[in-house]
Amino acid sequence: MTQKITFDRALIEKYDRPGPRYTSYPTAPQFHQAFAMDDYRAAAKASNAAEMPKDLSVYIHIPFCKSLCYYCACNKIITHKTERAVEYLEYLKREIAMQAALFDRSRKLTQLHLGGGTPTYLTSEQLEDLMDTLRSSFNMDESDNHEFSLEVDPRTVAPAQIHQLRALGFNRLSFGVQDFDEAVQKAVNRLQSEEQTRDLVLAAREAQFRSISVDLIYGLPLQTVESFDATLSKIIEMRPDRIAAYSYAHLPELVRAQKLIRPQDMPPPERKLELLELTIARLTAAGYVYIGMDHFALPDDELAIARENGTLQRNFQGYSTHADCDLIGIGVSSIGKVHNTYSQSVKELSQYYARIDADLLPIMRGYTLSEDDQLRREVILDLMCQERIDFARFEERYGIDFRSYFADALEQLAEPVADGLVAIHDDEVVLLPEGKLMLRNVAMAFDAYLGAKQKGNFSRTV
């Protein structure tokens, strides 16, 4: 895959419209409450009975935060009452036991991710207790080839705790930074010093974490090209293995916390494109490989290697090298992917506790994929990860004539083809350098649920 990225402001403005991020297909708005616990159990049983059962992946949601970041749209609970985490941990341990009982012990757990909220809201002792429960319940891959990661709020941990996390088996860290500019930090209620982050990155290097990632957000209130350029310079100097630069979606009518952001502080729409162009230019000039969407990685990072050799994958956590697992979601609001189904747990803590107390899995809704869904999911994932769609692969696997089956999709690509975003050849669809930033728009042509069937609101594609 070529690394070249073309930034055409007029084309980007033309295609910048709401669209899915395709961490799943069909996307979460298609999930429904008719999907129940019995459907999930059946999916787990079918996954165990597969000719070659997949490895297991676990996502655990820790919803607690000590302070409110005004931009955040995640499912979170703001509290200084740390005893609430003690109670939640006990329920997590009970759900872990319930979930583990559904999957054959022979299947290895090779991927683990703790998200939030703030996973480091839990103390080192609580995290150790959680990891002990996972090890006693699942067949954990104890080699360092596993992908055990967690999100870290640099304001909540000290460098010594980073070494403790490594000793627990975590080998990947993601540090939330967003922006180092003090005015921007005050506008979003997230005061965090550059020194805090730098000290933790150094500690992670000393502890020999295999991958260190930093999250940034562009389009926040009071951001300017000059201020964000300064933040990028500081991040580049720290040299994390991966950088995720997310576009801020300001939706105060949907996200209550965002109403606390002053409207007059929001940058004009053209500023976001200036910040995106700056980010791509600075990071690629510094040697980072553009993985796709919002992600950048150093050339020797596993993501960049997977992108180069064609093994890159994508799941609910974004781009990955271990995505082709059965994903077990644990905790309030968590999402799973088991066999040919998706499932999501209840979003309210009280409901979560009530379900566990009744010895019921906390599943609230889900979705069972049809054969057409599975086909389209693979097509979209190939485009998102490999930047091409090989017709023969799908014709052989699904017994279709690709051009006939996807005639409507190929017709929808006529305008992107004319604009030089994508090329359609006799045997493949190929994303062009001009289309890299409009990848989601190209993928949308293969989505059967957009248009008249569309549900939900999506962020803008660029």
C-alpha positions as CSV (number, residue, x, y, z in Angstrom):
1,M,0.0,0.0,0.0
2,T,1.3,3.4,-0.9
3,Q,2.0,5.9,2.0
4,K,1.2,8.9,-0.2
5,I,-1.7,11.1,1.1
6,T,-3.2,13.8,-1.0
7,F,-4.9,16.7,0.8
8,D,-7.4,18.3,-1.5
9,R,-9.4,20.9,0.5
10,A,-12.2,21.2,-2.1
11,L,-12.7,17.4,-2.3
12,I,-12.6,17.0,1.4
13,E,-15.2,19.7,1.9
14,K,-17.4,18.0,-0.8
15,Y,-17.3,14.6,0.9
16,D,-17.3,15.7,4.6
17,R,-20.7,14.3,5.6
18,P,-22.0,12.1,8.4
19,G,-21.1,8.4,8.0
20,P,-20.2,5.3,10.1
21,R,-16.7,4.6,11.3
22,Y,-17.1,0.9,10.6
23,T,-15.6,-0.5,13.7
24,S,-18.5,-3.0,13.0
25,Y,-20.8,-3.8,10.2
26,P,-23.8,-3.6,10.5
27,T,-23.2,-0.6,12.8
28,A,-24.5,-0.2,16.4
29,P,-27.8,1.6,15.4
30,Q,-28.9,-1.7,13.8
31,F,-28.7,-3.5,17.2
32,H,-32.1,-4.4,18.6
33,Q,-33.7,-5.6,21.9
34,A,-35.2,-8.7,20.3
35,F,-31.7,-10.1,20.6
36,A,-31.6,-11.8,24.0
37,M,-29.4,-13.8,26.3
38,D,-30.4,-17.1,24.6
39,D,-29.1,-15.8,21.3
40,Y,-25.8,-14.9,22.9
41,R,-25.5,-18.4,24.5
42,A,-26.3,-20.0,21.1
43,A,-23.6,-17.9,19.5
44,A,-21.0,-18.9,22.1
45,K,-21.9,-22.5,21.6
46,A,-21.6,-22.2,17.9
47,S,-18.3,-20.5,18.2
48,N,-17.0,-23.4,20.4
49,A,-18.2,-25.9,17.8
50,A,-16.4,-24.2,14.8
51,E,-13.9,-26.3,12.9
52,M,-11.2,-24.0,14.1
53,P,-12.5,-22.0,17.1
54,K,-11.1,-18.5,17.2
55,D,-8.9,-17.1,20.0
56,L,-10.7,-15.0,22.5
57,S,-10.6,-11.2,23.1
58,V,-12.0,-9.5,26.2
59,Y,-13.1,-5.8,26.5
60,I,-13.8,-4.6,30.0
61,H,-15.5,-1.2,30.6
62,I,-14.5,0.8,33.7
63,P,-17.0,3.7,33.7
64,F,-15.7,5.8,36.5
65,C,-13.9,9.2,36.2
66,K,-12.9,11.7,38.9
67,S,-13.6,14.7,36.8
68,L,-15.7,15.6,33.7
69,C,-14.0,16.3,30.4
70,Y,-16.6,18.4,28.6
71,Y,-15.9,16.9,25.1
72,C,-16.3,13.3,26.2
73,A,-19.2,11.3,24.7
74,C,-18.3,8.0,26.4
75,N,-20.5,6.2,28.9
76,K,-19.0,7.4,32.2
77,I,-19.8,8.1,35.9
78,I,-18.2,11.1,37.5
79,T,-17.5,10.3,41.2
80,H,-14.9,10.7,43.9
81,K,-16.6,7.9,45.9
82,T,-14.0,5.2,45.3
83,E,-16.1,2.7,47.1
84,R,-18.3,2.6,44.0
85,A,-15.4,1.0,42.2
86,V,-15.0,-1.6,44.9
87,E,-18.6,-2.6,44.4
88,Y,-18.3,-2.6,40.6
89,L,-15.3,-4.8,40.7
90,E,-17.1,-7.5,42.6
91,Y,-19.9,-7.5,39.9
92,L,-17.3,-7.6,37.2
93,K,-15.7,-10.7,38.7
94,R,-19.1,-12.3,38.8
95,E,-19.8,-11.5,35.2
96,I,-16.3,-12.8,34.2
97,A,-17.2,-16.2,35.7
98,M,-20.5,-16.3,33.9
99,Q,-19.0,-15.4,30.6
100,A,-16.0,-17.8,30.9
101,A,-18.4,-20.7,31.6
102,L,-19.7,-20.3,28.0
103,F,-16.4,-20.7,26.2
104,D,-14.2,-23.8,26.0
105,R,-11.2,-23.6,28.3
106,S,-9.0,-24.7,25.4
107,R,-9.5,-21.4,23.7
108,K,-6.7,-18.9,24.4
109,L,-7.4,-15.3,25.5
110,T,-4.9,-13.4,23.3
111,Q,-6.4,-9.9,23.4
112,L,-7.5,-7.8,26.4
113,H,-8.5,-4.1,26.5
114,L,-9.6,-2.0,29.4
115,G,-11.5,1.1,28.4
116,G,-13.6,3.7,30.1
117,G,-14.3,6.0,31.7
118,T,-10.9,5.8,33.3
119,P,-9.5,2.2,33.8
120,T,-6.8,3.7,36.0
121,Y,-9.5,4.8,38.4
122,L,-8.9,1.3,39.8
123,T,-6.0,1.1,42.1
124,S,-3.0,-1.2,41.3
125,E,-4.4,-3.7,43.9
126,Q,-7.8,-3.7,42.3
127,L,-6.3,-4.2,38.8
128,E,-4.3,-7.1,40.1
129,D,-7.4,-8.6,41.6
130,L,-9.2,-8.2,38.2
131,M,-6.3,-9.8,36.3
132,D,-6.2,-12.7,38.8
133,T,-9.9,-13.3,38.2
134,L,-9.3,-13.3,34.4
135,R,-6.4,-15.7,34.7
136,S,-8.4,-18.1,36.9
137,S,-11.4,-18.0,34.5
138,F,-9.8,-18.0,31.0
139,N,-6.9,-19.7,29.3
140,M,-4.7,-16.5,29.2
141,D,-1.9,-16.3,26.7
142,E,1.0,-15.6,29.0
143,S,3.5,-15.0,26.2
144,D,4.4,-11.4,25.4
145,N,2.8,-12.0,22.0
146,H,-0.6,-11.2,23.4
147,E,-2.2,-7.7,23.1
148,F,-3.1,-6.6,26.6
149,S,-3.8,-2.9,26.7
150,L,-5.5,-0.3,28.8
151,E,-6.3,3.4,28.5
152,V,-4.4,5.6,30.9
153,D,-5.4,9.1,32.2
154,P,-1.9,10.6,33.0
155,R,-3.5,12.6,35.8
156,T,-4.4,9.5,37.7
157,V,-1.1,7.5,37.8
158,A,2.5,7.8,38.8
159,P,5.5,6.4,36.9
160,A,5.9,3.6,39.5
161,Q,2.4,2.4,38.7
162,I,3.3,2.0,35.0
163,H,5.9,-0.6,36.0
164,Q,3.2,-2.3,38.1
165,L,0.9,-2.5,35.1
166,R,3.7,-4.1,33.1
167,A,4.1,-6.7,35.8
168,L,0.4,-7.5,35.6
169,G,0.8,-8.5,32.0
170,F,-0.2,-5.4,30.1
171,N,2.1,-4.7,27.2
172,R,0.3,-1.8,25.5
173,L,-0.7,1.6,26.9
174,S,-2.8,4.4,25.5
175,F,-2.3,7.8,27.1
176,G,-5.1,10.4,26.8
177,V,-3.6,13.8,26.0
178,Q,-6.0,15.6,23.6
179,D,-4.1,18.9,23.7
180,F,-1.3,20.5,25.8
181,D,-2.5,24.1,25.3
182,E,-3.6,25.5,28.7
183,A,-6.4,27.6,27.2
184,V,-7.8,24.6,25.4
185,Q,-7.5,22.4,28.5
186,K,-9.4,24.9,30.6
187,A,-12.1,25.2,27.9
188,V,-12.7,21.4,28.1
189,N,-12.0,21.0,31.9
190,R,-9.0,18.7,31.4
191,L,-5.9,20.3,33.0
192,Q,-2.9,18.1,32.3
193,S,0.8,19.0,32.2
194,E,3.2,18.0,29.5
195,E,5.6,16.8,32.2
196,Q,3.0,14.3,33.5
197,T,2.7,12.7,30.1
198,R,6.4,12.7,29.3
199,D,7.3,11.1,32.7
200,L,4.8,8.3,32.0
201,V,6.0,7.7,28.5
202,L,9.6,7.4,29.8
203,A,8.4,5.0,32.5
204,A,6.6,2.9,29.9
205,R,9.8,2.7,27.8
206,E,11.8,1.7,30.9
207,A,9.1,-1.0,31.7
208,Q,9.5,-2.2,28.1
209,F,5.9,-1.8,26.9
210,R,5.7,-3.1,23.4
211,S,3.5,-0.2,22.1
212,I,2.9,3.2,23.6
213,S,0.0,5.3,22.1
214,V,-1.1,8.8,22.6
215,D,-4.6,10.2,21.8
216,L,-5.1,13.7,20.4
217,I,-8.3,15.5,19.4
218,Y,-8.4,18.3,16.8
219,G,-11.3,20.7,16.5
220,L,-11.6,21.4,20.3
221,P,-12.6,24.9,21.5
222,L,-10.0,27.6,21.3
223,Q,-7.6,25.5,19.2
224,T,-5.6,27.3,16.6
225,V,-3.1,26.0,14.0
226,E,-0.3,27.6,16.0
227,S,-1.4,26.1,19.4
228,F,-1.9,22.6,18.0
229,D,1.3,22.7,16.1
230,A,3.1,23.3,19.5
231,T,1.2,20.2,20.9
232,L,2.3,18.1,17.9
233,S,5.9,19.2,18.4
234,K,5.8,18.1,22.0
235,I,4.2,14.7,21.1
236,I,6.7,14.1,18.3
237,E,9.5,14.8,20.7
238,M,8.2,12.1,23.0
239,R,8.1,9.6,20.1
240,P,5.2,7.3,21.0
241,D,4.8,4.2,18.9
242,R,1.3,5.2,17.8
243,I,-0.7,8.4,17.7
244,A,-4.5,8.6,17.3
245,A,-5.7,12.0,16.2
246,Y,-9.5,12.1,16.5
247,S,-11.8,14.7,15.0
248,Y,-13.9,16.3,17.7
249,A,-17.7,15.9,17.1
250,H,-19.5,18.7,18.8
251,L,-23.0,17.5,19.4
252,P,-24.3,19.3,22.5
253,E,-27.9,18.3,21.7
254,L,-26.9,14.6,22.1
255,V,-24.0,14.8,24.6
256,R,-25.0,16.7,27.8
257,A,-21.4,17.4,28.9
258,Q,-20.7,19.3,25.7
259,K,-23.3,21.9,26.6
260,L,-20.7,23.2,29.1
261,I,-18.4,24.3,26.2
262,R,-19.0,27.9,25.3
263,P,-20.3,28.2,21.7
264,Q,-18.2,31.2,21.0
265,D,-15.1,29.2,21.8
266,M,-15.7,26.7,19.1
267,P,-13.4,27.0,16.0
268,P,-14.9,27.7,12.6
269,P,-15.5,24.6,10.4
270,E,-12.5,25.4,8.1
271,R,-10.2,25.3,11.2
272,K,-10.7,21.6,11.6
273,L,-9.5,21.0,8.0
274,E,-6.5,23.2,8.7
275,L,-5.7,21.2,11.8
276,L,-6.1,17.9,10.0
277,E,-3.8,19.0,7.2
278,L,-1.3,20.2,9.8
279,T,-1.5,16.9,11.7
280,I,-0.9,14.7,8.6
281,A,1.9,16.9,7.4
282,R,3.7,17.0,10.8
283,L,3.4,13.3,11.6
284,T,4.3,11.9,8.2
285,A,7.3,14.3,8.0
286,A,8.3,13.0,11.4
287,G,8.4,9.4,10.1
288,Y,5.0,8.2,11.2
289,V,3.0,5.9,8.8
290,Y,-0.6,6.8,8.1
291,I,-2.5,3.6,9.0
292,G,-5.9,4.9,8.1
293,M,-8.8,6.9,9.6
294,D,-7.2,8.7,12.6
295,H,-4.2,6.4,13.2
296,F,-0.5,6.8,12.8
297,A,2.3,4.5,13.8
298,L,6.1,4.3,13.6
299,P,7.4,2.0,10.8
300,D,8.5,-0.7,13.2
301,D,5.3,-0.8,15.1
302,E,3.1,-3.8,14.7
303,L,0.2,-1.8,13.2
304,A,2.5,-0.4,10.5
305,I,4.0,-3.8,9.8
306,A,0.5,-5.4,9.6
307,R,-0.6,-2.6,7.2
308,E,2.4,-3.3,5.0
309,N,2.0,-7.1,4.9
310,G,-1.8,-7.2,4.5
311,T,-2.7,-8.5,7.9
312,L,-4.2,-5.3,9.4
313,Q,-7.7,-5.7,10.9
314,R,-10.3,-3.6,12.6
315,N,-12.7,-4.1,15.5
316,F,-14.6,-2.0,18.1
317,Q,-11.3,-0.7,19.5
318,G,-10.2,0.5,16.0
319,Y,-7.2,-0.9,14.0
320,S,-5.6,-4.0,15.4
321,T,-3.3,-7.0,14.6
322,H,-5.5,-9.4,16.7
323,A,-9.0,-8.4,15.6
324,D,-10.1,-11.7,14.2
325,C,-11.2,-13.1,17.6
326,D,-14.4,-13.7,19.4
327,L,-14.8,-10.5,21.4
328,I,-16.4,-10.8,24.9
329,G,-17.7,-7.5,26.2
330,I,-17.7,-7.3,30.0
331,G,-19.1,-4.5,32.2
332,V,-21.7,-1.8,31.8
333,S,-22.4,-0.7,28.1
334,S,-19.7,-3.0,26.8
335,I,-20.0,-4.5,23.2
336,G,-19.1,-8.0,22.1
337,K,-18.7,-9.9,18.9
338,V,-19.2,-13.6,19.2
339,H,-19.6,-16.0,16.2
340,N,-22.0,-14.2,13.8
341,T,-23.5,-11.8,16.4
342,Y,-22.9,-8.5,18.1
343,S,-24.2,-7.8,21.6
344,Q,-24.3,-4.9,24.0
345,S,-24.7,-4.8,27.8
346,V,-27.1,-2.5,29.7
347,K,-25.9,1.1,30.1
348,E,-27.2,1.9,33.6
349,L,-25.2,0.6,36.6
350,S,-28.4,-0.2,38.6
351,Q,-29.6,-2.4,35.7
352,Y,-26.2,-4.1,35.4
353,Y,-26.2,-5.0,39.1
354,A,-29.8,-6.2,39.0
355,R,-29.0,-8.5,36.0
356,I,-26.0,-10.0,37.7
357,D,-27.8,-10.5,41.0
358,A,-30.5,-12.4,39.0
359,D,-27.7,-14.7,37.6
360,L,-28.4,-13.2,34.1
361,L,-26.0,-11.9,31.6
362,P,-26.4,-8.1,31.3
363,I,-27.2,-8.1,27.6
364,M,-29.5,-5.4,26.5
365,R,-29.5,-5.7,22.8
366,G,-27.7,-7.2,19.9
367,Y,-27.7,-8.4,16.3
368,T,-27.4,-11.6,14.3
369,L,-25.6,-11.1,11.0
370,S,-27.2,-12.6,7.8
371,E,-25.0,-14.0,5.1
372,D,-25.3,-10.7,3.2
373,D,-24.2,-8.8,6.3
374,Q,-21.1,-11.1,6.7
375,L,-20.2,-10.6,3.1
376,R,-20.5,-6.8,3.2
377,R,-18.6,-6.7,6.5
378,E,-15.7,-8.5,4.9
379,V,-15.8,-6.2,1.8
380,I,-15.8,-3.1,4.0
381,L,-13.1,-4.4,6.3
382,D,-10.8,-5.2,3.3
383,L,-11.3,-1.7,2.0
384,M,-10.7,-0.2,5.4
385,C,-7.6,-2.3,6.1
386,Q,-6.1,-3.2,2.8
387,E,-7.4,-0.3,0.7
388,R,-8.6,-2.7,-2.0
389,I,-11.3,-5.2,-2.7
390,D,-10.3,-8.4,-4.6
391,F,-13.4,-9.6,-6.5
392,A,-12.1,-13.2,-6.9
393,R,-11.7,-13.6,-3.1
394,F,-15.3,-12.9,-2.5
395,E,-16.6,-14.8,-5.6
396,E,-14.8,-17.9,-4.4
397,R,-15.8,-17.6,-0.8
398,Y,-19.4,-16.7,-1.3
399,G,-20.3,-18.1,-4.7
400,I,-21.2,-14.7,-6.2
401,D,-20.4,-12.7,-9.3
402,F,-19.0,-9.6,-7.6
403,R,-20.0,-7.1,-10.2
404,S,-23.6,-8.4,-10.4
405,Y,-24.0,-8.7,-6.6
406,F,-22.6,-5.2,-5.9
407,A,-23.9,-3.5,-9.1
408,D,-25.7,-0.8,-7.0
409,A,-22.5,-0.2,-4.9
410,L,-20.3,0.1,-7.9
411,E,-22.8,2.5,-9.5
412,Q,-22.7,4.6,-6.3
413,L,-18.9,4.9,-6.7
414,A,-19.2,6.6,-10.1
415,E,-18.8,10.1,-8.5
416,P,-15.8,9.1,-6.3
417,V,-14.3,7.4,-9.4
418,A,-14.8,10.6,-11.4
419,D,-13.2,12.6,-8.5
420,G,-10.2,10.3,-8.5
421,L,-10.8,8.9,-5.0
422,V,-11.1,5.3,-6.1
423,A,-10.5,3.1,-9.2
424,I,-12.6,0.2,-10.4
425,H,-10.7,-2.4,-12.4
426,D,-11.9,-5.6,-14.0
427,D,-10.9,-7.6,-10.9
428,E,-10.7,-5.1,-8.0
429,V,-11.6,-1.8,-6.4
430,V,-8.5,0.2,-5.3
431,L,-8.4,3.2,-3.1
432,L,-6.3,6.0,-4.5
433,P,-4.1,8.5,-2.6
434,E,-6.7,11.2,-3.1
435,G,-9.3,9.0,-1.4
436,K,-7.4,8.0,1.7
437,L,-9.0,10.7,3.8
438,M,-12.5,9.9,2.3
439,L,-12.2,6.1,3.1
440,R,-15.4,6.1,5.0
441,N,-17.3,7.6,2.1
442,V,-16.1,4.9,-0.3
443,A,-17.0,2.2,2.2
444,M,-20.5,3.6,2.6
445,A,-21.3,2.5,-1.0
446,F,-21.3,-1.1,0.2
447,D,-23.5,-0.4,3.3
448,A,-27.0,-1.8,2.8
449,Y,-28.4,0.1,5.8
450,L,-27.8,3.7,4.7
451,G,-30.4,5.8,3.0
452,A,-34.0,4.8,3.6
453,K,-33.0,2.1,6.2
454,Q,-30.6,4.4,8.1
455,K,-30.8,4.6,11.8
456,G,-28.8,6.7,14.3
457,N,-26.5,9.7,14.0
458,F,-22.9,9.5,12.8
459,S,-19.9,11.7,13.0
460,R,-18.7,13.5,9.9
461,T,-16.4,11.5,7.7
462,V,-13.4,13.8,7.7
